[in-house]
Amino acid sequence: MQKKKKAGISRFFSSREMDIPFFIIVLTILTIGLIMLFSASYTYASYNEDSSTYYFSRQLIFAILGIAAMLFISKIDYKYFRAVAVIGYGVSIILLVLVLFLPEVLPGFKRWILIPIVDITFQPSEVAKMMLIMLCAMGMDKDHNKITGKAVSSSPLAKSIMALTGDRLKISASLASTVFYGGIIVFTAGLVFLEDHVSGTILMLAIGVIMLWLGEFKKTWFILGVAVAALGIAIFIMKPDLLKEYAGERIVAWLEKDYEPLGARWQINQSLFAIGSGGLLGTGLGNSMQKHLYVSEPQNDFIFAIVSEELGFIGSTIILILFAILVWRGITIGIYAKDKFGALLAMGMVFQVGLQVILNVAVVTDTIPNTGIGLPFFSSGGTSLLILLAEMGVILSVSRFSKIGKVSAKSKSNTSQKRNKREQTV
């Protein structure tokens, strides 16, 4: 019995080596993020909270918990994530619906669920992003032949439609799969939109488009989906009054650079001042002027402006290069994964990080309207950081079975064998 239990545990947990370069990059970005969070937040915290280390200390606790979660998840054989994909997605949908009926944590926004015992809030949309990727990875791997093939769909709905048309209309399994997964993505994004979370909606749709691309859906349907999404965005930009007042005002403020400089344009103007003040080398760590109650809540969405001011163009560029390396290494892990499920998991989750970085920097530099997307590993948000590190754990789990891990192991053994031969020769 004990041997069977040990065998079961060994199948569940992997003893293979994880990808150390990816792990080091994650820890490096996380460390820099914590340092910059403290530097950006201590003035705001001293004015608005009990301690100047309020945000840093909370983020540090979640970082430690997140690292532990990342290491634990990285030990799990990722094939077992298939079993939790549907259940996890279902739970995330329940949370997205539940938050709509709970009292507002911040007036006018139904994005957070408050856990009063520990005084912690979390966004269900953060859980939904991870679970949407996991569900798509599981389903698109299972339905790969349907997605890429030319067979006629055998689903009950497709059969009913074909029967009504006297079999004159043939619905391919590829089209049916596109409608199915596209519907899941739009449904999830729609729930996030109901939370008055425009940035989360955009990110959810962008993640969905990436997963459709990675899932090798027909280019025709993919291009059509992108065109529809682009049309929707264009309509909201041209008709901002269709959105909630705060969102529409942000679009107007982005289009009209002189619109309410002391109101809607205040935060983005202060962000641009901070970036410009940094110059090439920056004002030095801790020496930002804009964080002294000019950039509102500098520990959150606009932390990159403070990073640019204190570390300058060179420092901020190095950070962006680190993010680029993280994404590249995650994609490499996905490319060399042992199966399509692992590839979709790794690339989907690392693309999510890349998308958030691009959107955050675009907002801070006034390239797109202020959407309220945080900078991964930098912006304050404990549960968000915890889930993000859990996602990095999933990628590390995939890396334990990827070919790059095996190649590195072989190269190590070959190197040690050559060294032993040289020593024996000497």
ChimeraX attribute file (.defattr): number of C-alpha atoms within 10 A of each C-alpha:
attribute: neighborCount
match mode: 1-to-1
recipient: residues
	/A:1	6
	/A:2	7
	/A:3	8
	/A:4	9
	/A:5	10
	/A:6	11
	/A:7	12
	/A:8	11
	/A:9	12
	/A:10	13
	/A:11	13
	/A:12	15
	/A:13	18
	/A:14	17
	/A:15	12
	/A:16	15
	/A:17	17
	/A:18	24
	/A:19	23
	/A:20	12
	/A:21	11
	/A:22	21
	/A:23	18
	/A:24	12
	/A:25	16
	/A:26	18
	/A:27	15
	/A:28	13
	/A:29	18
	/A:30	20
	/A:31	16
	/A:32	13
	/A:33	23
	/A:34	21
	/A:35	15
	/A:36	23
	/A:37	27
	/A:38	23
	/A:39	24
	/A:40	33
	/A:41	26
	/A:42	23
	/A:43	20
	/A:44	23
	/A:45	19
	/A:46	13
	/A:47	12
	/A:48	11
	/A:49	13
	/A:50	9
	/A:51	15
	/A:52	18
	/A:53	19
	/A:54	17
	/A:55	23
	/A:56	23
	/A:57	14
	/A:58	13
	/A:59	25
	/A:60	19
	/A:61	12
	/A:62	20
	/A:63	22
	/A:64	13
	/A:65	17
	/A:66	24
	/A:67	20
	/A:68	16
	/A:69	18
	/A:70	24
	/A:71	19
	/A:72	15
	/A:73	21
	/A:74	26
	/A:75	21
	/A:76	23
	/A:77	20
	/A:78	25
	/A:79	14
	/A:80	12
	/A:81	19
	/A:82	15
	/A:83	12
	/A:84	14
	/A:85	21
	/A:86	18
	/A:87	13
	/A:88	19
	/A:89	22
	/A:90	16
	/A:91	16
	/A:92	22
	/A:93	21
	/A:94	13
	/A:95	18
	/A:96	25
	/A:97	16
	/A:98	13
	/A:99	23
	/A:100	19
	/A:101	9
	/A:102	13
	/A:103	13
	/A:104	15
	/A:105	14
	/A:106	9
	/A:107	7
	/A:108	10
	/A:109	14
	/A:110	22
	/A:111	24
	/A:112	22
	/A:113	20
	/A:114	16
	/A:115	10
	/A:116	8
	/A:117	6
	/A:118	7
	/A:119	7
	/A:120	13
	/A:121	17
	/A:122	16
	/A:123	18
	/A:124	23
	/A:125	26
	/A:126	18
	/A:127	21
	/A:128	24
	/A:129	23
	/A:130	23
	/A:131	23
	/A:132	26
	/A:133	26
	/A:134	28
	/A:135	24
	/A:136	26
	/A:137	27
	/A:138	23
	/A:139	18
	/A:140	24
	/A:141	18
	/A:142	13
	/A:143	15
	/A:144	16
	/A:145	13
	/A:146	20
	/A:147	23
	/A:148	16
	/A:149	14
	/A:150	13
	/A:151	14
	/A:152	16
	/A:153	19
	/A:154	13
	/A:155	12
	/A:156	9
	/A:157	12
	/A:158	19
	/A:159	16
	/A:160	13
	/A:161	15
	/A:162	16
	/A:163	13
	/A:164	11
	/A:165	11
	/A:166	10
	/A:167	12
	/A:168	10
	/A:169	12
	/A:170	16
	/A:171	20
	/A:172	18
	/A:173	22
	/A:174	23
	/A:175	19
	/A:176	19
	/A:177	21
	/A:178	20
	/A:179	13
	/A:180	11
	/A:181	18
	/A:182	19
	/A:183	12
	/A:184	16
	/A:185	22
	/A:186	15
	/A:187	14
	/A:188	23
	/A:189	25
	/A:190	16
	/A:191	18
	/A:192	27
	/A:193	17
	/A:194	17
	/A:195	20
	/A:196	19
	/A:197	21
	/A:198	21
	/A:199	21
	/A:200	22
	/A:201	22
	/A:202	19
	/A:203	19
	/A:204	26
	/A:205	22
	/A:206	20
	/A:207	23
	/A:208	25
	/A:209	19
	/A:210	19
	/A:211	25
	/A:212	24
	/A:213	14
	/A:214	17
	/A:215	22
	/A:216	13
	/A:217	22
	/A:218	16
	/A:219	11
	/A:220	8
	/A:221	16
	/A:222	18
	/A:223	14
	/A:224	11
	/A:225	16
	/A:226	14
	/A:227	12
	/A:228	12
	/A:229	16
	/A:230	11
	/A:231	12
	/A:232	11
	/A:233	13
	/A:234	12
	/A:235	12
	/A:236	15
	/A:237	18
	/A:238	13
	/A:239	13
	/A:240	18
	/A:241	15
	/A:242	12
	/A:243	15
	/A:244	11
	/A:245	10
	/A:246	13
	/A:247	21
	/A:248	19
	/A:249	19
	/A:250	19
	/A:251	22
	/A:252	20
	/A:253	21
	/A:254	21
	/A:255	15
	/A:256	11
	/A:257	13
	/A:258	12
	/A:259	16
	/A:260	12
	/A:261	14
	/A:262	10
	/A:263	9
	/A:264	19
	/A:265	21
	/A:266	16
	/A:267	20
	/A:268	24
	/A:269	19
	/A:270	21
	/A:271	29
	/A:272	18
	/A:273	17
	/A:274	27
	/A:275	25
	/A:276	16
	/A:277	20
	/A:278	24
	/A:279	16
	/A:280	16
	/A:281	15
	/A:282	24
	/A:283	19
	/A:284	13
	/A:285	16
	/A:286	19
	/A:287	15
	/A:288	22
	/A:289	16
	/A:290	21
	/A:291	27
	/A:292	16
	/A:293	13
	/A:294	17
	/A:295	25
	/A:296	18
	/A:297	19
	/A:298	28
	/A:299	29
	/A:300	19
	/A:301	23
	/A:302	30
	/A:303	29
	/A:304	31
	/A:305	31
	/A:306	32
	/A:307	30
	/A:308	28
	/A:309	33
	/A:310	28
	/A:311	27
	/A:312	24
	/A:313	18
	/A:314	15
	/A:315	18
	/A:316	23
	/A:317	13
	/A:318	12
	/A:319	19
	/A:320	17
	/A:321	12
	/A:322	16
	/A:323	21
	/A:324	15
	/A:325	15
	/A:326	23
	/A:327	22
	/A:328	17
	/A:329	20
	/A:330	26
	/A:331	21
	/A:332	18
	/A:333	27
	/A:334	27
	/A:335	19
	/A:336	18
	/A:337	24
	/A:338	16
	/A:339	15
	/A:340	20
	/A:341	24
	/A:342	29
	/A:343	26
	/A:344	26
	/A:345	28
	/A:346	32
	/A:347	26
	/A:348	28
	/A:349	25
	/A:350	23
	/A:351	21
	/A:352	24
	/A:353	20
	/A:354	20
	/A:355	17
	/A:356	19
	/A:357	21
	/A:358	15
	/A:359	23
	/A:360	26
	/A:361	21
	/A:362	15
	/A:363	23
	/A:364	26
	/A:365	19
	/A:366	17
	/A:367	12
	/A:368	16
	/A:369	23
	/A:370	27
	/A:371	22
	/A:372	17
	/A:373	24
	/A:374	24
	/A:375	23
	/A:376	24
	/A:377	26
	/A:378	26
	/A:379	26
	/A:380	26
	/A:381	21
	/A:382	22
	/A:383	21
	/A:384	23
	/A:385	24
	/A:386	24
	/A:387	19
	/A:388	23
	/A:389	28
	/A:390	23
	/A:391	27
	/A:392	27
	/A:393	27
	/A:394	26
	/A:395	31
	/A:396	28
	/A:397	29
	/A:398	31
	/A:399	31
	/A:400	25
	/A:401	23
	/A:402	23
	/A:403	17
	/A:404	19
	/A:405	21
	/A:406	16
	/A:407	11
	/A:408	13
	/A:409	14
	/A:410	12
	/A:411	12
	/A:412	12
	/A:413	12
	/A:414	12
	/A:415	12
	/A:416	12
	/A:417	12
	/A:418	12
	/A:419	12
	/A:420	12
	/A:421	11
	/A:422	10
	/A:423	9
	/A:424	8
	/A:425	7
	/A:426	6
